[in-house]
Amino acid sequence: MIGVIVWIIISNFKSTKPIIIQENISPKPAIDQDIADSPVAFGYKFTWLAVRTNDSQKLSELLNLKKIVSCNWKYGIDAAYDKSIFITPAVDGWTIVCGNSLPDGDSKEIREILKILSKEFHEAQFFCTHRVVEYHCWIKAVGGIISRAYSYLGESGENISIEGKPTEFEKKYHFINSFSKEAEDSNYYEREDLVYPDESMVMKIAGNWSVDPTTLAGRIDLPKSLSFLGKR
């Protein structure tokens, strides 16, 4: 009789479903894109344009952006690191168009965009930096003409393009020029004064030409605001 009782208890124990205790984990709060916020820093592993204008509406029309929606800095930058294009509020007379879906690197397409924008707004700039392959690029267009372009691919140790005269700020550095006659000498690459661009240099160039986007988070002088993003 006792054996029967034990067998019943064991059978009931085995058939009982295990009790699963779930942790009370709150879902990650979504970003409210319609609440104005302060500027957000960005720049590393990124691509952007700096255009001398406060007219973001006209800028979006020239870029032929689609599916435009209003948003704040936080939402816009997060989306721009994905597949959207964020047009920032104006910063010191410049409007930044950022997003990794912009044309990549010194291409014919980005040059055409710069020519169109600089013809309309007098000056437009392009910056691109990719940490993995150490690709770094900066281009300036004024009045519809490319006045300066420099790009370097660290993976191969060669320049992709060098065009126009260096700006005054650039003249402070002896940037590598693999196209130069000096570079034909193997000792050229051993020069101590030779500068190989990195992502921090791209930020310095951007800061001298227009806006260093990595410093925006500290700009307490800029008001909380909204802008918009779209798709190419």
Secondary structure, DSSP 4 states (H G I P E B T S, - for coil): -HHHHHHHHHHHHHHSPPPPPPP-PPPPPPP-TTS-B------TTEEEEEES-S-HHHHHHHTT-EEEEEEEHHHHHHHHTTT-EEEPPPBTTBEEEE-TTSPPSS-HHHHHHHHHHHHHHSEEEEEEEETTTTEEEEEEEETTEEEEEEEEETTTTEEEEEESPPPTTGGGSEE--TTSSGGGSGGGGG-TTEE---HHHHHHHHHHHS--GGGGGG-TTSPPBEEEEEE-
